[in-house]
Amino acid sequence: MEMNIAIVGAGAAAVGLLDALAATAGRPGAITVFEPSPHLWRGRPYGPDLDTVLVNTPPAIMSIRHLDFGHYATWLGARGTAHLDERLGQPLVPRALYGEYLAHTAEAALATLREDGWRVRIVTARVTGMARSTATTWSLRTEDGQGYEAGHVALCVGGGTPQDLYGLGGAPGFVDDPYPLARTLDRIPSGSDIAVIGSGLTAVDVVVSLAARGHTGPITLLSRSGVLPHVWQRPVGHRPQHVTAERVAALHRRHGVVTLDDLIALLRAELAEAGEDFDAFVAELLATETEDPVRRLRAQLAAVDDSRIGRRVLQETAHSVGPYAWRLLPQPDRLRLGQHFRTATSLASPMVPVNAATVMRLLDSGQLTVTAGVRKIEAADGVFRVYGDAGDRTSDVVVNAVNPPQGAIPRQAGQLVTALLADGSAALHPAGGLLPADPRLHVVGDLAGGGSFITSSIAGIAAQAARVAQAIVTDQD
Ligand SMILES: Cc1cc2nc3c(=O)[nH]c(=O)nc-3n(C[C@H](O)[C@H](O)[C@H](O)COP(=O)(O)OP(=O)(O)OC[C@H]3O[C@@H](n4cnc5c(N)ncnc54)[C@H](O)[C@@H]3O)c2cc1C
């Protein structure tokens, strides 16, 4: 029977999947991509926005082609020259420009597939339901009531949007979802007192973009922990020798299980070989949640050129080996690691030095402050009252920059997921996300259940997409 693939959502995950399908070839069939947004292939992060909204990651790990570390850098070529982060020694471009790379890669994949005889079409509509119509066929429904059939379905619907933790939705001056910043920051008067809920990468995007627009009022990052993202260090070209998927697979084969202590031993070996002090490294990491965030940021900015590999190895392998190792960890070890959630997120999703320098400058000038221990925020009398461990204060504007919980169901995919659960075609994973109960249903991206507790990166999504392409093509053989 002819292969018929439906791809729901056209963001980075769909691009990785199409690129991998084009490379894997197989017998030609039909592909239908469903996407309601006019900004095809860009998904939530990489659509048009301010030039200050930058990619958060160096080029070598922004390739949407799994294991081809130069794919994005080659496309970027001379375009990167204008966007060099001098501290990092790497180009860090506006996310909208990265979106052009995704669009280019998708168009190239579609052209290859068509040359190979595939029929590919894009349907500009949201998928609202699907169910098995026969043992090997799915029927999908879009919001306009149209029906479609497919043999394999890949859900590439992204992750959630920020939750409204303090019930501020609808209050004047509350920005519930900050992206695109070009739209949301435009409405904020330049002298206003702004509270940003969250202190992660989205909060950094907000602060840096406000600064670039000449905001003069005070800005406060409010969070429960007060932990800022770590700062990327200059790449040194070190390839991990011990913390590798091969070593983790070998441990799994030998013992039938991989423990957190096994992973720690691999990291210890990696550092020992480089002559680095493992215990000092761990002590430094564990201070993430207790040390003053401003002192920590200053130290990290000073360490961008520090050639020690410890942090670099963890940052890279959290995304490359982490998701695989996570699945093999016993539950008690997952819980143990989960206790360090803030440290892990701060480490695995660092900010780029050019942004760190802006944040540091604003902290030094006193315009920006970081406040931990927020308990409650209320909208009253046209302002926001913030209640926290350090006392109460008011703000004119509140920008919601919290991370959605891992495995959250994206709003746009709510009806679709409900239909899949009702049909028994998928189940919710207890830790979030969706687990397909059918070998012809696939999930690429943050909705994939059973994944690690850190947000997917482009590198992680590319690896997942390659695995799903392989599974689809193998089923065809
Ligand atoms: C703000 C932000 C910045 C990031 N920056 C980086 C970075 O610099 N480096 C990095 O490695 N990672 C980064 N990430 C992580 C990762 O790269 C992105 O999350 C990535 O874009 C995820 O791609 P995706 O295709 O899974 O999801 P998305 O990009 O969210 O795309 C999902 C698409 O599915 C569509 N969709 C949803 N529901 C339906 C439906 N029912 N029917 C049809 N279509 C549907 C949506 O319209 C959307 O276009 C960032 C994430 C965010 C949120």
The ligand as an SDF file (V2000), in Angstrom:
LIG
                    3D

 53 58  0  0  0  0  0  0  0  0999 V2000
   10.8170   31.2000   22.8920 C   0  0  0  0  0  0  0  0  0  0  0  0
   11.6390   29.9880   22.6200 C   0  0  0  0  0  0  0  0  0  0  0  0
   12.9600   30.1150   22.2150 C   0  0  0  0  0  0  0  0  0  0  0  0
   13.7370   28.9870   21.9600 C   0  0  0  0  0  0  0  0  0  0  0  0
   15.0290   29.1530   21.5630 N   0  0  0  0  0  0  0  0  0  0  0  0
   15.7840   28.0570   21.3320 C   0  0  0  0  0  0  0  0  0  0  0  0
   17.1430   28.1840   20.8810 C   0  0  0  0  0  0  0  0  0  0  0  0
   17.6460   29.2680   20.6950 O   0  0  0  0  0  0  0  0  0  0  0  0
   17.8590   27.0480   20.6910 N   0  0  0  0  0  0  0  0  0  0  0  0
   17.3180   25.8100   20.8690 C   0  0  0  0  0  0  0  0  0  0  0  0
   18.0060   24.7970   20.6700 O   0  0  0  0  0  0  0  0  0  0  0  0
   16.0370   25.6590   21.2610 N   0  0  0  0  0  0  0  0  0  0  0  0
   15.2720   26.7520   21.5010 C   0  0  0  0  0  0  0  0  0  0  0  0
   13.9700   26.5860   21.9030 N   0  0  0  0  0  0  0  0  0  0  0  0
   13.4760   25.2160   22.0340 C   0  0  0  0  0  0  0  0  0  0  0  0
   13.0760   24.6110   20.6330 C   0  0  0  0  0  0  0  0  0  0  0  0
   13.9530   24.9950   19.6400 O   0  0  0  0  0  0  0  0  0  0  0  0
   11.7830   25.1300   20.2060 C   0  0  0  0  0  0  0  0  0  0  0  0
   10.8810   24.8660   21.2240 O   0  0  0  0  0  0  0  0  0  0  0  0
   11.3420   24.5220   18.8650 C   0  0  0  0  0  0  0  0  0  0  0  0
   10.8900   25.5420   18.0580 O   0  0  0  0  0  0  0  0  0  0  0  0
   10.2700   23.4950   19.0300 C   0  0  0  0  0  0  0  0  0  0  0  0
    9.7930   23.1490   17.7550 O   0  0  0  0  0  0  0  0  0  0  0  0
    8.4250   22.3720   17.5690 P   0  0  0  0  0  0  0  0  0  0  0  0
    8.2390   22.1830   16.1220 O   0  0  0  0  0  0  0  0  0  0  0  0
    8.4340   21.1830   18.4600 O   0  0  0  0  0  0  0  0  0  0  0  0
    7.3070   23.3440   18.1770 O   0  0  0  0  0  0  0  0  0  0  0  0
    6.7960   24.7650   17.6800 P   0  0  0  0  0  0  0  0  0  0  0  0
    7.9030   25.5960   17.2080 O   0  0  0  0  0  0  0  0  0  0  0  0
    5.9700   25.3110   18.7870 O   0  0  0  0  0  0  0  0  0  0  0  0
    5.8430   24.4380   16.4410 O   0  0  0  0  0  0  0  0  0  0  0  0
    4.6420   23.7410   16.5990 C   0  0  0  0  0  0  0  0  0  0  0  0
    3.7000   24.1040   15.4660 C   0  0  0  0  0  0  0  0  0  0  0  0
    2.5610   23.2550   15.5500 O   0  0  0  0  0  0  0  0  0  0  0  0
    1.4230   24.0140   15.1780 C   0  0  0  0  0  0  0  0  0  0  0  0
    0.2500   23.3420   15.7570 N   0  0  0  0  0  0  0  0  0  0  0  0
   -0.0590   23.1820   17.0710 C   0  0  0  0  0  0  0  0  0  0  0  0
   -1.2200   22.5140   17.1990 N   0  0  0  0  0  0  0  0  0  0  0  0
   -1.6470   22.2320   15.9480 C   0  0  0  0  0  0  0  0  0  0  0  0
   -2.7840   21.5610   15.4380 C   0  0  0  0  0  0  0  0  0  0  0  0
   -3.7220   21.0560   16.2320 N   0  0  0  0  0  0  0  0  0  0  0  0
   -2.9090   21.4340   14.0990 N   0  0  0  0  0  0  0  0  0  0  0  0
   -1.9760   21.9350   13.2410 C   0  0  0  0  0  0  0  0  0  0  0  0
   -0.8590   22.5920   13.6840 N   0  0  0  0  0  0  0  0  0  0  0  0
   -0.7110   22.7390   15.0170 C   0  0  0  0  0  0  0  0  0  0  0  0
    1.6810   25.3990   15.7570 C   0  0  0  0  0  0  0  0  0  0  0  0
    0.9330   26.3850   15.0740 O   0  0  0  0  0  0  0  0  0  0  0  0
    3.1880   25.5350   15.5410 C   0  0  0  0  0  0  0  0  0  0  0  0
    3.4910   26.2000   14.3380 O   0  0  0  0  0  0  0  0  0  0  0  0
   13.1790   27.7050   22.1390 C   0  0  0  0  0  0  0  0  0  0  0  0
   11.8480   27.5810   22.5620 C   0  0  0  0  0  0  0  0  0  0  0  0
   11.0780   28.7030   22.7850 C   0  0  0  0  0  0  0  0  0  0  0  0
    9.6380   28.5430   23.2120 C   0  0  0  0  0  0  0  0  0  0  0  0
  1  2  1  0
  2  3  1  0
  2 52  2  0
  3  4  2  0
  4  5  1  0
  4 50  1  0
  5  6  2  0
  6  7  1  0
  6 13  1  0
  7  8  2  0
  7  9  1  0
  9 10  1  0
 10 11  2  0
 10 12  1  0
 12 13  2  0
 13 14  1  0
 14 15  1  0
 14 50  1  0
 15 16  1  0
 16 17  1  0
 16 18  1  0
 18 19  1  0
 18 20  1  0
 20 21  1  0
 20 22  1  0
 22 23  1  0
 23 24  1  0
 24 25  2  0
 24 26  1  0
 24 27  1  0
 27 28  1  0
 28 29  2  0
 28 30  1  0
 28 31  1  0
 31 32  1  0
 32 33  1  0
 33 34  1  0
 33 48  1  0
 34 35  1  0
 35 36  1  0
 35 46  1  0
 36 37  1  0
 36 45  1  0
 37 38  2  0
 38 39  1  0
 39 40  1  0
 39 45  2  0
 40 41  1  0
 40 42  2  0
 42 43  1  0
 43 44  2  0
 44 45  1  0
 46 47  1  0
 46 48  1  0
 48 49  1  0
 50 51  2  0
 51 52  1  0
 52 53  1  0
M  END
$$$$
